[in-house]
Amino acid sequence: MVKHIVAWNWAEHLTEEKKEKCAQDMKRELENLINLIPGIVSIKLYTKPLQSSDSDLLLDSVFESEEALLAYQTHPEHVRVGSEFVKPVVRNRKCIDIVMD
């Protein structure tokens, strides 16, 4: 299995109210991908970091294999969610993909 972790910060132009709405939308759309894309074992978006954190949002997901992760990255539903709900409201993307021991 492969773990795919992505962290973002909110875009600077967002109000607190807009961040809350976007967090709800992102969580709903990203977590629903498990129902739409084969090979996802689990997917969870965390939106309430402690003040000691360097990032505002964390996506923690597990895939059956590296091939499943690669298919997810280009899947039309993932591309749609990224384009409509993620990229317009975030900055400073950090990612790590690892084989789980």
FIKOLZA-1660 file (N, C-alpha, C; in steps of 0.1 Angstrom, whole numbers, plus 5000, padded with zeros to 4 digits):
% residues 101
   i   px   py   pz ch aa at
   1 5008 4988 5000  A  M  N
   1 5000 5000 5000  A  M CA
   1 5009 5012 5000  A  M  C
   2 5003 5023 4995  A  V  N
   2 5010 5036 4994  A  V CA
   2 5002 5047 5001  A  V  C
   3 5010 5055 5009  A  K  N
   3 5003 5066 5016  A  K CA
   3 5007 5079 5008  A  K  C
   4 4996 5087 5006  A  H  N
   4 4997 5100 4999  A  H CA
   4 4993 5111 5009  A  H  C
   5 5002 5119 5012  A  I  N
   5 4999 5130 5022  A  I CA
   5 5002 5143 5015  A  I  C
   6 4992 5152 5016  A  V  N
   6 4994 5166 5010  A  V CA
   6 4990 5176 5021  A  V  C
   7 4998 5186 5022  A  A  N
   7 4995 5197 5031  A  A CA
   7 4995 5210 5023  A  A  C
   8 4985 5219 5027  A  W  N
   8 4984 5232 5021  A  W CA
   8 4982 5243 5031  A  W  C
   9 4984 5255 5027  A  N  N
   9 4980 5267 5035  A  N CA
   9 4969 5274 5027  A  N  C
  10 4960 5281 5034  A  W  N
  10 4950 5288 5027  A  W CA
  10 4956 5300 5019  A  W  C
  11 4950 5303 5008  A  A  N
  11 4953 5315 5000  A  A CA
  11 4951 5327 5009  A  A  C
  12 4959 5337 5007  A  E  N
  12 4959 5349 5016  A  E CA
  12 4947 5357 5014  A  E  C
  13 4940 5357 5003  A  H  N
  13 4928 5365 5001  A  H CA
  13 4915 5361 5008  A  H  C
  14 4915 5349 5014  A  L  N
  14 4903 5344 5020  A  L CA
  14 4900 5349 5034  A  L  C
  15 4887 5352 5036  A  T  N
  15 4882 5356 5049  A  T CA
  15 4881 5343 5057  A  T  C
  16 4879 5345 5070  A  E  N
  16 4876 5333 5079  A  E CA
  16 4864 5326 5075  A  E  C
  17 4853 5334 5072  A  E  N
  17 4841 5327 5067  A  E CA
  17 4843 5319 5055  A  E  C
  18 4850 5325 5045  A  K  N
  18 4853 5318 5033  A  K CA
  18 4861 5305 5035  A  K  C
  19 4871 5306 5044  A  K  N
  19 4879 5294 5047  A  K CA
  19 4870 5283 5053  A  K  C
  20 4861 5286 5061  A  E  N
  20 4852 5276 5067  A  E CA
  20 4843 5270 5056  A  E  C
  21 4838 5278 5047  A  K  N
  21 4829 5272 5036  A  K CA
  21 4838 5264 5027  A  K  C
  22 4850 5268 5024  A  C  N
  22 4859 5261 5015  A  C CA
  22 4863 5248 5021  A  C  C
  23 4866 5248 5034  A  A  N
  23 4870 5236 5041  A  A CA
  23 4859 5225 5040  A  A  C
  24 4846 5230 5042  A  Q  N
  24 4835 5220 5042  A  Q CA
  24 4834 5214 5027  A  Q  C
  25 4835 5223 5018  A  D  N
  25 4834 5219 5004  A  D CA
  25 4845 5209 5000  A  D  C
  26 4858 5213 5004  A  M  N
  26 4869 5204 5000  A  M CA
  26 4868 5191 5007  A  M  C
  27 4864 5191 5020  A  K  N
  27 4863 5178 5027  A  K CA
  27 4852 5169 5021  A  K  C
  28 4841 5175 5017  A  R  N
  28 4830 5167 5011  A  R CA
  28 4835 5161 4998  A  R  C
  29 4841 5170 4989  A  E  N
  29 4845 5165 4976  A  E CA
  29 4857 5156 4976  A  E  C
  30 4867 5159 4984  A  L  N
  30 4879 5150 4984  A  L CA
  30 4876 5136 4991  A  L  C
  31 4868 5136 5002  A  E  N
  31 4865 5124 5008  A  E CA
  31 4856 5115 5000  A  E  C
  32 4848 5121 4992  A  N  N
  32 4839 5114 4983  A  N CA
  32 4846 5107 4972  A  N  C
  33 4858 5110 4969  A  L  N
  33 4866 5104 4958  A  L CA
  33 4867 5089 4960  A  L  C
  34 4867 5084 4973  A  I  N
  34 4868 5070 4976  A  I CA
  34 4856 5062 4969  A  I  C
  35 4845 5069 4967  A  N  N
  35 4833 5063 4960  A  N CA
  35 4834 5064 4945  A  N  C
  36 4843 5071 4940  A  L  N
  36 4844 5074 4925  A  L CA
  36 4856 5069 4918  A  L  C
  37 4867 5066 4926  A  I  N
  37 4880 5062 4920  A  I CA
  37 4884 5049 4926  A  I  C
  38 4886 5039 4918  A  P  N
  38 4891 5026 4922  A  P CA
  38 4905 5027 4928  A  P  C
  39 4908 5019 4938  A  G  N
  39 4922 5019 4944  A  G CA
  39 4924 5027 4956  A  G  C
  40 4914 5036 4960  A  I  N
  40 4916 5043 4972  A  I CA
  40 4911 5035 4984  A  I  C
  41 4920 5033 4993  A  V  N
  41 4917 5025 5005  A  V CA
  41 4911 5034 5016  A  V  C
  42 4916 5046 5018  A  S  N
  42 4911 5056 5027  A  S CA
  42 4915 5070 5022  A  S  C
  43 4907 5080 5026  A  I  N
  43 4910 5094 5023  A  I CA
  43 4903 5103 5033  A  I  C
  44 4911 5112 5039  A  K  N
  44 4905 5120 5050  A  K CA
  44 4912 5134 5048  A  K  C
  45 4904 5145 5049  A  L  N
  45 4909 5158 5049  A  L CA
  45 4908 5164 5063  A  L  C
  46 4919 5168 5069  A  Y  N
  46 4919 5175 5083  A  Y CA
  46 4919 5190 5081  A  Y  C
  47 4910 5197 5087  A  T  N
  47 4908 5211 5085  A  T CA
  47 4910 5220 5098  A  T  C
  48 4913 5213 5109  A  K  N
  48 4914 5221 5122  A  K CA
  48 4928 5219 5128  A  K  C
  49 4938 5225 5123  A  P  N
  49 4952 5223 5128  A  P CA
  49 4953 5231 5141  A  P  C
  50 4962 5227 5150  A  L  N
  50 4966 5234 5161  A  L CA
  50 4974 5246 5157  A  L  C
  51 4975 5256 5166  A  Q  N
  51 4983 5268 5163  A  Q CA
  51 4998 5266 5161  A  Q  C
  52 5003 5255 5166  A  S  N
  52 5017 5251 5164  A  S CA
  52 5020 5246 5150  A  S  C
  53 5010 5244 5142  A  S  N
  53 5012 5238 5128  A  S CA
  53 5017 5248 5118  A  S  C
  54 5024 5243 5108  A  D  N
  54 5029 5251 5097  A  D CA
  54 5019 5251 5085  A  D  C
  55 5009 5242 5085  A  S  N
  55 5000 5241 5074  A  S CA
  55 4986 5242 5080  A  S  C
  56 4977 5246 5071  A  D  N
  56 4963 5248 5074  A  D CA
  56 4954 5235 5072  A  D  C
  57 4958 5227 5062  A  L  N
  57 4950 5216 5057  A  L CA
  57 4959 5204 5055  A  L  C
  58 4953 5192 5057  A  L  N
  58 4961 5180 5055  A  L CA
  58 4952 5169 5049  A  L  C
  59 4956 5164 5038  A  L  N
  59 4950 5153 5031  A  L CA
  59 4958 5141 5034  A  L  C
  60 4952 5131 5041  A  D  N
  60 4958 5118 5044  A  D CA
  60 4951 5107 5037  A  D  C
  61 4958 5100 5027  A  S  N
  61 4951 5090 5019  A  S CA
  61 4960 5078 5018  A  S  C
  62 4953 5067 5015  A  V  N
  62 4960 5054 5013  A  V CA
  62 4955 5048 5000  A  V  C
  63 4964 5043 4992  A  F  N
  63 4960 5036 4980  A  F CA
  63 4965 5022 4980  A  F  C
  64 4958 5014 4972  A  E  N
  64 4962 4999 4971  A  E CA
  64 4976 4997 4966  A  E  C
  65 4981 5006 4957  A  S  N
  65 4994 5004 4951  A  S CA
  65 4998 5018 4945  A  S  C
  66 5011 5018 4940  A  E  N
  66 5016 5030 4933  A  E CA
  66 5008 5032 4920  A  E  C
  67 5005 5021 4914  A  E  N
  67 4997 5022 4901  A  E CA
  67 4983 5029 4904  A  E  C
  68 4977 5025 4915  A  A  N
  68 4964 5031 4919  A  A CA
  68 4966 5046 4922  A  A  C
  69 4977 5050 4928  A  L  N
  69 4979 5064 4931  A  L CA
  69 4981 5072 4918  A  L  C
  70 4989 5066 4908  A  L  N
  70 4991 5072 4896  A  L CA
  70 4978 5074 4888  A  L  C
  71 4969 5064 4888  A  A  N
  71 4956 5065 4882  A  A CA
  71 4948 5076 4888  A  A  C
  72 4948 5077 4901  A  Y  N
  72 4941 5087 4909  A  Y CA
  72 4945 5101 4904  A  Y  C
  73 4958 5103 4903  A  Q  N
  73 4963 5116 4899  A  Q CA
  73 4957 5122 4886  A  Q  C
  74 4954 5113 4877  A  T  N
  74 4949 5118 4864  A  T CA
  74 4934 5115 4862  A  T  C
  75 4928 5109 4872  A  H  N
  75 4914 5106 4871  A  H CA
  75 4906 5118 4869  A  H  C
  76 4896 5119 4860  A  P  N
  76 4888 5131 4858  A  P CA
  76 4881 5136 4870  A  P  C
  77 4877 5128 4879  A  E  N
  77 4870 5133 4892  A  E CA
  77 4880 5140 4901  A  E  C
  78 4893 5134 4902  A  H  N
  78 4903 5141 4910  A  H CA
  78 4907 5154 4904  A  H  C
  79 4909 5154 4891  A  V  N
  79 4912 5167 4884  A  V CA
  79 4901 5177 4886  A  V  C
  80 4889 5173 4885  A  R  N
  80 4877 5182 4887  A  R CA
  80 4877 5188 4901  A  R  C
  81 4879 5180 4911  A  V  N
  81 4879 5185 4925  A  V CA
  81 4891 5194 4927  A  V  C
  82 4902 5190 4922  A  G  N
  82 4914 5199 4923  A  G CA
  82 4912 5213 4917  A  G  C
  83 4907 5213 4905  A  S  N
  83 4905 5225 4897  A  S CA
  83 4894 5234 4903  A  S  C
  84 4883 5228 4908  A  E  N
  84 4872 5236 4913  A  E CA
  84 4872 5239 4927  A  E  C
  85 4877 5230 4936  A  F  N
  85 4876 5232 4950  A  F CA
  85 4889 5234 4958  A  F  C
  86 4900 5230 4952  A  V  N
  86 4913 5231 4959  A  V CA
  86 4922 5242 4954  A  V  C
  87 4926 5241 4942  A  K  N
  87 4936 5251 4937  A  K CA
  87 4933 5265 4938  A  K  C
  88 4920 5269 4936  A  P  N
  88 4916 5283 4938  A  P CA
  88 4918 5289 4952  A  P  C
  89 4919 5280 4962  A  V  N
  89 4918 5286 4976  A  V CA
  89 4931 5282 4984  A  V  C
  90 4941 5276 4978  A  V  N
  90 4952 5272 4986  A  V CA
  90 4965 5277 4980  A  V  C
  91 4976 5275 4988  A  R  N
  91 4990 5278 4983  A  R CA
  91 4999 5270 4991  A  R  C
  92 5012 5269 4987  A  N  N
  92 5022 5262 4994  A  N CA
  92 5020 5247 4996  A  N  C
  93 5017 5241 4985  A  R  N
  93 5014 5226 4985  A  R CA
  93 5027 5219 4988  A  R  C
  94 5026 5209 4998  A  K  N
  94 5036 5200 5001  A  K CA
  94 5031 5186 5000  A  K  C
  95 5038 5177 4995  A  C  N
  95 5033 5163 4992  A  C CA
  95 5044 5153 4996  A  C  C
  96 5040 5142 5001  A  I  N
  96 5049 5130 5002  A  I CA
  96 5041 5118 4999  A  I  C
  97 5047 5109 4991  A  D  N
  97 5041 5096 4988  A  D CA
  97 5051 5086 4992  A  D  C
  98 5046 5076 5000  A  I  N
  98 5055 5066 5006  A  I CA
  98 5049 5052 5005  A  I  C
  99 5058 5042 5004  A  V  N
  99 5053 5029 5005  A  V CA
  99 5052 5026 5020  A  V  C
 100 5041 5020 5024  A  M  N
 100 5038 5017 5038  A  M CA
 100 5045 5005 5042  A  M  C
 101 5052 5005 5053  A  D  N
 101 5059 4993 5058  A  D CA
 101 5050 4984 5065  A  D  C
% end
